[in-house]
């Protein structure tokens, strides 16, 4: 009889990956990065454990918004009466590209305690430099089509 393998916290092998986001659509980038953060690319994936890798995204200011997404609005509420706020994706890309990429990846991760723990392994930088060279990150290829 075959047994189902479940990963233990001490046996998780975490790696660091770096992604150059220049010229990649935001949604495609977010979907593939979320898979790596969650650990679904590993054969030892366990749905109730954080077995994913760390991901560093550089050049977040050079991501691409395809179609009419530059004019689409992002909504949120402050919690106060009349506190509905909006900003267009294009404006957010100009003002704070790191927040735009983080928001896209957050939308692809689970909204649980595990999802919050997974999201802490994401590091996003607007420029080409990052302070994680000591971790020897390997390049992660994201399909552009």
C-alpha positions as CSV (number, residue, x, y, z in Angstrom):
1,X,0.0,0.0,0.0
2,X,1.4,3.4,-1.0
3,X,1.6,6.1,1.6
4,X,1.1,9.8,1.0
5,X,4.2,11.8,1.6
6,X,3.8,15.0,3.7
7,X,6.7,17.3,4.1
8,X,7.9,18.2,7.6
9,X,9.2,21.6,8.6
10,X,12.8,20.5,9.0
11,X,13.0,18.7,5.7
12,X,12.0,21.6,3.5
13,X,14.8,22.7,1.0
14,X,14.3,26.4,0.3
15,X,16.0,28.1,-2.6
16,X,16.2,31.7,-3.7
17,X,15.2,32.7,-7.2
18,X,15.5,36.1,-8.9
19,X,13.1,37.2,-11.7
20,X,13.8,40.1,-14.1
21,X,10.3,41.6,-14.6
22,X,11.3,43.8,-17.5
23,X,8.8,43.4,-20.4
24,X,6.6,40.7,-18.6
25,X,2.9,41.3,-18.2
26,X,1.9,41.8,-14.5
27,X,-0.6,39.0,-14.3
28,X,1.6,36.4,-16.0
29,X,4.5,37.4,-13.6
30,X,2.2,37.2,-10.6
31,X,0.7,33.8,-11.4
32,X,4.1,32.1,-12.0
33,X,5.7,33.7,-9.0
34,X,2.8,32.7,-6.7
35,X,3.3,29.1,-7.8
36,X,7.0,29.2,-6.8
37,X,6.2,30.9,-3.5
38,X,3.6,28.3,-2.7
39,X,5.9,25.4,-3.7
40,X,3.7,23.9,-6.4
41,X,6.7,23.5,-8.7
42,X,8.2,20.9,-6.3
43,X,7.3,17.2,-6.2
44,X,7.1,17.4,-2.4
45,X,4.3,20.0,-2.5
46,X,2.0,19.8,0.5
47,X,-1.1,21.9,0.5
48,X,-1.2,22.7,4.2
49,X,2.5,23.5,4.7
50,X,4.8,26.3,3.5
51,X,7.2,24.4,1.3
52,X,7.9,27.2,-1.3
53,X,11.0,29.1,-2.2
54,X,12.0,32.7,-1.8
55,X,11.5,35.0,-4.9
56,X,13.2,38.3,-5.6
57,X,11.6,40.4,-8.4
58,X,13.8,43.1,-9.9
59,X,12.9,45.8,-12.4
60,X,9.3,46.0,-11.2
61,X,9.1,49.5,-12.8
62,X,9.5,47.9,-16.2
63,X,6.5,45.5,-16.1
64,X,3.9,45.7,-18.8
65,X,0.1,46.3,-18.5
66,X,-1.5,44.8,-21.6
67,X,-4.8,45.8,-23.3
68,X,-6.8,48.6,-21.5
69,X,-5.6,47.7,-18.0
70,X,-3.8,51.0,-17.6
71,X,-7.2,52.7,-17.2
72,X,-8.7,50.0,-15.0
73,X,-9.4,51.1,-11.5
74,X,-8.3,49.4,-8.3
75,X,-10.7,49.9,-5.4
76,X,-10.2,49.7,-1.6
77,X,-12.0,51.0,1.4
78,X,-10.4,52.8,4.4
79,X,-12.9,51.5,6.9
80,X,-14.3,55.0,7.5
81,X,-17.7,56.3,6.3
82,X,-17.3,57.5,2.7
83,X,-13.8,55.9,2.5
84,X,-14.0,54.3,-0.9
85,X,-10.7,55.0,-2.7
86,X,-9.7,54.3,-6.3
87,X,-6.5,54.6,-8.4
88,X,-5.8,53.4,-11.9
89,X,-3.3,50.6,-12.6
90,X,-1.3,52.9,-14.9
91,X,-1.0,55.6,-12.2
92,X,0.0,53.0,-9.6
93,X,2.7,51.7,-12.1
94,X,4.1,55.2,-12.4
95,X,3.9,56.1,-8.7
96,X,4.6,52.8,-6.9
97,X,5.4,49.8,-9.2
98,X,6.5,47.7,-6.2
99,X,3.0,48.0,-4.7
100,X,1.4,47.1,-8.0
101,X,3.4,43.9,-8.3
102,X,3.0,42.9,-4.7
103,X,-0.8,43.5,-5.0
104,X,-0.9,41.3,-8.1
105,X,1.0,38.4,-6.4
106,X,-1.1,38.8,-3.2
107,X,-4.2,38.3,-5.3
108,X,-2.9,34.9,-6.5
109,X,-2.0,33.5,-3.0
110,X,-4.4,32.0,-0.4
111,X,-6.0,34.5,1.9
112,X,-5.2,32.5,5.1
113,X,-2.5,32.5,7.8
114,X,-0.5,30.3,5.4
115,X,-0.9,32.7,2.6
116,X,0.4,35.6,4.8
117,X,3.4,33.4,5.7
118,X,4.0,32.5,2.0
119,X,3.8,36.2,1.0
120,X,6.7,37.1,3.4
121,X,9.1,35.2,1.1
122,X,8.5,37.7,-1.8
123,X,11.0,40.6,-2.2
124,X,10.2,43.2,-4.9
125,X,12.5,46.0,-6.0
126,X,11.9,48.7,-8.6
127,X,15.4,48.8,-9.9
128,X,17.9,46.2,-11.1
129,X,19.8,46.0,-7.7
130,X,18.8,43.9,-4.7
131,X,20.5,43.3,-1.3
132,X,20.2,39.5,-1.4
133,X,23.4,38.5,-3.3
134,X,24.6,36.5,-0.3
135,X,21.8,34.0,-0.8
136,X,23.1,33.2,-4.3
137,X,19.7,33.4,-6.1
138,X,19.3,31.4,-9.3
139,X,17.5,33.0,-12.2
140,X,13.9,32.0,-12.7
141,X,12.6,32.0,-16.3
142,X,9.1,33.4,-16.7
143,X,7.4,32.8,-20.0
144,X,6.6,36.1,-21.7
145,X,3.9,34.8,-24.2
